[in-house]
């Protein structure tokens, strides 16, 4: 509904002028075309579900992506199916509990496919995943895949190992994430620090990295007019940009975010070769249409939305800088002639213009992504713009040094070059790490906005801006009014959410973790696995929380230690059967009971009690609670009134309980509540 409200408001604004009705008509026709595309995509997905869901199948598939699973010696994988029961197939599934395998590997196994849960359907469809799979057995590795995606995954792994060979874990993990897209070695503490500093987008290779690496590829960025007079030079630059984009696609493992940006580069380059005028918006629109042609739900992917919003903001910031520079040049031309400036003054002026360009572009990118962040319910860092201004210049040299280090490390003859590049890359990455750690500790590093409230605030600010333009008011009057309205809105929002406690189930259905947040503190009930850790950190980032007071590890036989960073970590495996623990923190009071084959956790928030279980439990008397935080464990030892569930149904659920639970709960300690 918030997105629909923005679209309707935009259409109404476009229809108010006599000369703009054509643009409004184009938007409405585009919406109709989008609805038709969604209908076509739905029909294709429904055909796949009807044909394959609900029965055991023998599949041959290529592993696209893996993450550590809750189960030992297993991974959660995304598979691209090539054959199903001997027949050709072409769709993607998310399979949990698959035996150890690597991206790019081909496997044969038996799985049972089911439709995704209703609340996860849009996110799954946005990722191109039609069904979810449960591993049944008969796992057989096959010969390595020969597709472009499989080859790029293997190349990504080799380059990541080469890059990290002479670096410590922190700098190597960060540089591997932002250069070749390998986030497997990124320390959890640094990931949280980058999110707190508003720099998480730097660690995900996306359109910003492609834009920075390929240079002035959209044609709207400030350029030197004398060099652009030669059309042959423009065509050569277009070819070079296309090759760099292809290189980045190859070394990052064919990830969707890089593919989107690369398509935009290729479209822009093609326009230059067919004698088309450089038009950034047309290239961006063509890239969006091409990327969503096969899957209309691609526009629902938050990476897609942030990437395009950031590129639009970048173009707007670059256009502001271009106009400002042209205005200054015009004043110099029209004014009285002055003496020729000295070399030092020229250097200072060039440095000042470079810094101003970085400020304009980073500010535009941050402002462009702001509506997407608040409408998606993500936290917004007030330091994001400042961080972008400070570190934007470092991204390109870090990427060039990282790529040079990775490729030089593959050649024994280039060992001296490898050492020099590695030290330079480590130095720059260390600077960036220290900045992120310093900024993330600042007060007010993150602000959380409720989605509906944020949508209303953005509409009000949009209306104020439109009124200022319609009434032709001066900027010195409009800008303070908008800033005052935004400040009051943020203050009111924080006051309204001050006493709220958010309880979220995140991760996989078979091993849901519980995240309890209140203001800037969190309590986590963790069930293990790399994907679960990432889901917990993502939810904390959405809530604007960067401090975990207490982590309770519910695994009874953990194979790996808990990777979350917290003030206190309590492990059920370290407790003797029949013992208990009580802890109190800002979000809730926690009680943990350990039995021989399982454990039970009871959370107390104000006058409400919530219970979750792990393993098998048998108690002399049932535990009373208002809410059950569901998991695969049978809650026969609990008497509960309402249900919070991540999945549509577990085996212990009755017919009336399946599909009835919510996955998130927001409540006041002594007031109302809301389940989502």
N, C-alpha and C positions, 0 to 999 in steps of 0.2 A: 504493500500500500504506500509506503513512503516514496518508492521509485515512481509509482503511478501518479502520486501527487505532484512530484517534480515535473513529470512529463506534461501533465495537464496544465500546470502553471506556466510552463514554457510555451506551450501551444497558445494559451490565452494571450500571453505577452506578444507573441508573433502575429496574432490575428488583430491586434489593436490598431496597427498602422495600415494605411491604404496600400502602401507599396510592399508590404511584407506578407500578404496573404498567400503568395506563391510558396514562400518558405514554409509557412504553416501547413499548406496542402502537401508539400513534399514530406514533411514529418509524418503527417497522417498516413500518406501512402506507404512510407517506410514502415510505420507501425503495422499496417495491414500485411505488408510483405513479411515482416517478422513473425506475425501470428501464423501466416501460412507455412513459414519455415518450421516453426515449432510444431505445428500439426503434422508436417511430413516427418520430422525427427521422431515424434511420439509414435507415429505409425510404424516406423522402422524398429524402434526399441520394443514395442509391443509384439511385433512379429518374432523378434529374437526370444522374448520371454515365453511366448506361447510354445515355441518350437523346442526350447531347451530346458526350461525351468522345471524343477520338481522331480527330477529323476537322475540316477547315477549315470555318468558319462565317462568315457575314456577319451582324453583329449591329448593333442600334441600342441604345445604352446611355446612361445618365446618369452622369457622372463624380461620384463621391462624395468621393474623397480622392486627393490626389497627393503624391508625394515625388520629390526629385531622383534621377535614375537614374545608373547607372554609364556608360551610353552618352550621347554628347553630343546636345544638343537633344532629349532624351527624358525621360520621367517614368515612374515606377512608380505605377500608379493602381489604385484599387478602383472597379469598374464595377457599376452596377445595370442588368442587361439587361432591356430592354423588349420587344425582338423578336429572334428568331433565325431566319434564313432566311425572313423574312416572317411567321412565326407568333409569337403572343404568348408572352412568357416573363416570369418574375418570380423571379430569383435573382441573387446577387452573385458576382463573380469578381475575382481579383487578377491584373492584367495588367502584365507587365514590358515596358519598351522602347516605350511608347506615345509618339507625337509630342506636343509641348508642348500641354497643355490645362489647364483650370482646373476646380476643383470647381463643380458646378452646371451645367456645359456638357453638351449632348447631342452625341453623335458617332455616326458610322457607320464601321465598319472590318471587316476580315477578321482573324479570330483562330483559333488552334487551342487547344482546351481540353483540359486533362489533369487527372487527380486529383492532389491535393496529396501530397507525400511522407508516408510513414507517420509519421515522427517529428513532422511539422508538422500532422498531420490534426486533432488535438483543438483546437489553437490556431486553426486556420483555421475549424473548425466553430463554435468559440466566438464568432468574429467574424461568423458567418453567411455565410462564403465557401465555396461548394460546390466550385468548380473554380479552377484557375489557368490563365491564358491567355498565349499567346505571340503577339505582334503579327505579322501577315503582310503588311499593306499596305492600300491603298485607304482611307486615313484621310480622312474628310469631316466637317467641323464642321456641325452642324445648328442650328436655332433654339434659343435658350436654354430650358432646362427650366422648366416651370410648376408643378412639384410643390412641396409645402411645404419639402422638404429642399433643393431647388435655390434657392428664394427665400431661405431662411435662410443658405445658403452665400454668396450674393451680398451679403446684408445684413451678414454677418460680415466680409466683405472691406472693405466701405465703412466700417463702424464701426472696424475696426482701423486703417485709413489715417487716419481722422479723429482717433483717439485718439493716434496717434504723431506727428501733424503738428508739434507744438511740443516734443516730448520728444527727449532723446538716445537713442541706440540701446539702451542698457542698460535704463533705466527704462521706455521705451516698449515694448520687447520683453517685459519681465516683466509689465507691467500688461496688455498685450494678451493674453498667455497666460492670466492668472488672471481676466480680466474677460470677454473675448469668445471665449476658447478658441483664439486664433491663435498657434501656437508657431513660426511660420515665421521670426520676427525675434528669437527668444530667443537671446542669445549662448551659445555652447557652454561658455565658462568659467563663466558664471553658472549654467547648468543643472547643471554638475558641483558647483558650490559649494552649491546648494540641496539636491542629493542628499546631499552630505557632512554638511550641517547637519540632515538629517532633515526637510526642508521641501519635498521634491519634490511632495508632494500639494497644496501650496498653488498650484503652477503648473498643475495640471490641474483644470479646472472639473468638480466632482463633487458628490456628496451633501453634503459639508461646506459648500461654497459655497451650495448651495440652502438648507441649514438655517440658515446664518448670515444670508443675505439675507432669507429669509421669516420669520425670527424664531422665536417659540415655536409651531411648527407641529405638533408631535407631541402636545402636551397634557401631556407628562410633565415638561417643564422647569419650573423654579420660576416661579410666576406670582403676580400680586397677586389675592388672593381677592375683594376687593371689586369689582374690574373684571370678574371672570369670572362674577359673579352674573347679569348680564344676558345672556340667551341670544341676544338680537338682536346684541349686541356680538360674541359668539363667532362667529356666522354671518358678520358683516361681516369679521372677521379671517380667517375661512376663505376667503372670496372673494378678499380681498386677497392672501393667501398663494398661492392658485391662480393668480392673474394674474401675480404676480411669478415664479412657477415657469415659467409659459408664456413670459414675457418672456426669462428666462434660456435656455430651450430655443431660442427664436428667434435670439438674438444669438450663441449658441455653435455654430450650424450643425447642430443636431439630433444631437449626439454621444450615444453610448449611456450614458455615465456620468451625464450630466445628465438624460436621459430616465428613467433608473431612479429618480433622486431625485424628479423631477417627478411621476412616477406615484405615489410614496409620498405626496407632498403632496396630490395630487388625491384619492387614496383617503381620506386623513385629512379633507380638506375635505368630501367627500361624506358621511362619517360624521357630521359635525357637522350637515349640512343634513337628514339623515334621522333626527335626534334620537338618534344613537348616542353612547355614552360615548367620550371620547377614549382610544384605546388604541394606543400607539405600536407595540407588538409585532405586533398584528393588522394595522395599516396597513403595516408593513414586510413582513410575510409576504405580504399580498395583492399588494403591489408586486412582490415577487420572483416570485410565481406568474404574474402578468400578463406580466412581462418575459421569462419563460422559457417561456411557453405555446407560442410558435411555434418556439422553438429550445431544446431541452433542454440543449444543450451550453453555453448561456449561463452556467451556474453554474461552468463551468471557466475562464471569463475572470477573470484576476487582478484586473482593475478591479472586476468584480462582487463578488468575494470581499472585497477590501479595503474597498470602499464599504460593504457590509453589516456587516462586522466593525467598522468604525470607527463606524457609526451605533449598533450595539449597545453598543459601549464608551462612546459619547457619552451614550446613555440611562442606562447604569449610573452614569457619573460624575454626571449630573444628578440621578439618584435619591439618590445618596449625599449630594450637596449639599442636596437638599430635606430629607432626614431630619436632617441635622446642623443645618439652620436651624430646623426644627420643634422639635428638642430644646432649642436655645438659647432659643427663644421660650417653650417650656413652663417652662423654669427661671425665666425672668423673670416669668412669670405666677404661678407657685407661690411664688416667693421674696418677700421683704419689698419693699414699695413704695419706690421711690427717687425722687429729684428728677427733674424733667423735664430731659432732656439738652439741652445748648446746640446751636445750629445747626452750629457747627464740629464738635462731637462726632458729630452725625447724619451730616454729610458724610463724616467719617473712617470711621464705621461702614459707610456705604453703599459707600464705595470698597473697604474691606476685604472686604465680602461679594462685591463684583463680582470682585475679584482671586481670592478663594477659589473662586468659581464657575468662573472660567477655568482655575484649576489642576485642579479636579476633572474638568471636561469634557475638557481636553487629556490628562490622565493616563489617563482612561478610554478615550479614542479610541486613544491609543498602545498601551495594554495590549490592547485589542481587536484591533488589527491585528498585534500581535506574533506570534501563532501562525501567521497566514497568511504573514507574511514568512519565518519560519524554515522552514515546510513547503514554501514555494516556492523555497527556496534563495537568497533575497535577503539582502543585507547589512542589518544592523539598526544604526541609529545610536543610540549611548547618549546623544546630545544631543537626540534627537527630543522627549522629554517636556519638557525645559527650553526648547527652541525653541518648542514649542507654547504653553507658559505665557507666554513673552515676547511672541510675535507674534500670538496668537489674537485679541486685541482689535483689531488693525490690519486684519484681513481685511474686516470689514464696511464701515468707512469707505473703504478702498481700492476696494472693489467699487462702492460708491455713487458715489464721486468718478470712478472710471473710466467707469462707465456714463453719468454726467452729462456728462463731458467728451466721450465718443464721440458722444452724441446732440446736444449743443450745437454740436459742430464741423460738423454737417450743415446748420446754419442760419446763414447770414451775419449775420442780425440779432442772434444770440446771441454775437457775438464777444467782448464784454467778459466775459460769464459764462464763456465757454470759456477765456479766459486765466486767470481766477481759479481755476477748477476744475483746470485743467491744472497750475498751479504747486503747488497743494495736493496733488494726486495724485503729482506728481513728488517732492515732499518726503517723503511717507510711503513711497513705493516705494524711494527712495534709502536710507532708514533700514533697510528690510527687506533690501536688497541688501548693505549694509555688515554687517549682523548675520550673514547667510548666509556671506559671505566670511570673516568673523572666526572663526565657529564651525567652518567646514570645515577650517581650518588646525590645529585643536586635535588633540592626540594621542588616538588611540582614537575618532576620529569615526565609524568604521564597524567592525562586527564581522561576520565571515562565518561561517555555520553550515552544515555539511554537512547535507543534508536528512534522511537516515536518523538521524544522530546527534541532530539537533535534535528529531526526532519522539520519540525515546526519552527525551530530557531533559524535554520537555514532558509526556510521560506520567508520568514520575517525579514532577515537580512537582505535577501534577494529583492523583496518588495521595497525596502528602504533605498536600495541602490537604484531600482527602476524609478522610484518617485524623484530621487535626486536628479536623474537624467531627464525625466519628463518635465520637471519644473525648472531645469537648467540652473540648478544651484551650483555654487562654487565648491570646489573640492575641499577647501579649508573648512567648510561647514558640513559637508556630507561625510567625509572620512571620520571626524571626531564623533558624529552621531552614530555611525555604524560601529565604531570601536567601543563606544559606551554601551550600545545595545548588546554587543557580543560579550562584553565584560559582565554586565548585569545578568545575562542569560547563563553564563558559566557559573557565576556565583549562586544564582538561584538553583541551578541544576545540582551543584555540589551540596547545597544545603538540604535539598530534598532527598539526596541519596546518602546522606551522612550516616544514618543508622540502618542502612539496608545490608542484609547478609545474602549473598548469592551462593547457591549450592548447585553445582553442575556435575553431571556424569559425562565423562569424556573418554576417548580411546575406542577400543573394540568392544563389541557386544559380549564376547566371551571373557573379557578381562577389563571391565569398566573401572576407571579410577574416579575418585570423588575429589572435587576441588571446591573448597569453602573459602570465600573471600569476604572481607569487610574492610572498606576504605583501602589502606595500603598494606594489608597483611593477609596472609593466606595459610590455610591448613590443607594438606593433601593426604588422601588415603591412596597409596600407590600399589598397583598390582604388577608392575614390571613391563619390560619391553621398550624398545627404542621408539616405536610408533606411539606408545602410551606416554612416554616422556615428552615427545614433541607435541602431542595433543594437550598435555598439561601446560606446557610452556606457552602454547598458542592461546589457551584459554586465559592464562594469567595476563598475557599481553593484551587480550581483548578487554579485560577488566581493569587494565592500568595498574596492575600489582607487580612489584619487582622484589618483594621480600616474602619468603616462605618461613614462617615461624616454626612449623612442625610438619614433618613428613612421617607418616606411619606406613612402613613397608609391610604389606599383608602377605607377601610370599612366604610360604613355609619352607621352601627349598630353593633359595635363589642361586642361580648360576653366576650372576654378575652382580656387583654392588649397585645400589641405587645411585643414578647419575644426577639426580636433582640436588641443587645447592640450597641448604636450609640451616637455620640456627640449630635445630635439633632433629635428628633422624632416629626414629624408634623402629626396630625390626622385630616382627613377630617370630622370626626364626631363632632369635637369640633368647627368647623367653622359655622358661620351663612350662610344660603342660600343667594346667590348673592354676596358673598365676595370672595376675592382672596388673595393669598400669593405668594411672589417672594423670592427665595433663590438662592444663588450662591455658588457652591463648586468646588473642583478641577476637577471632571469628567465632569460636565455640569452645565448650568444654568437652574433652574426649576421654572415654573409658574404653580400654582394650582388654578383652578376656581371651586367653590362649588355652585351647584344649589340645587333646592329643592329635586330632585330625583336622583342626580348623581354628578359626578365630572369629570373634564378634566385636564390632566397634559400635559404641553408642555415642552419638553427638547430642549435646544439649545446647540449644540456641534459645535464650530467653526461657519461655515456658513450653517449648516444643522439643521433642526428642525424635531423633532419626537414627535408624539402625541399618548396618550393612554386615554381610557375612562373607567369609571365604572358607572354602573347604566344606567338611561335613561337621555338623554340630549336633550334640545331644545334651540337653540341659534338664535338670530336675523340674524346673518350672519355666514357663515361657516368659520372655522379656516383652514388656509393654512399650509401644512406641506409636507416635502419630504417623510417622512416615517410614516406609521401607525403601532403602536405596538398593534396588534389585541387582542381582548378579546370578550367574548360573547355579550358585549354591541354593539348596532347598531351604526356605525360611520356615520350616516346621517349628523351630524353637522361638518364633517371634509372633506376637499378636500385633497387627498393624491395621491402620485405618485407611491410609492412602498410599499410593505407589508412585515412585520415581524410577523410570526404567529407560535404558538406552536402546533396548531392542523391542521389537514388536511382540515377542513372546518367548518365554523359556518353557522348558518341559514341565516344571512344577506349577505353571500357571493354569488356572481354570479357563473355560471357554469365554467367560465374561471379563477376564482380566487381560487377555491378549490384545495388544494394540491400544490399551487405554491409558498407559502411563505417559507422563511427561519426562523430559530429560533435564530440565532446569527448573529451579525453584528460587524465587526472590521473596524474602520476608523481612518484616521488622521484628525486632526482638519481642515486643509486646503489642504488636499491631497486626495489620493485615498481611496477606500473602498473595503471590501470583505464580502460577505454574505455567511453563512454556514447553 
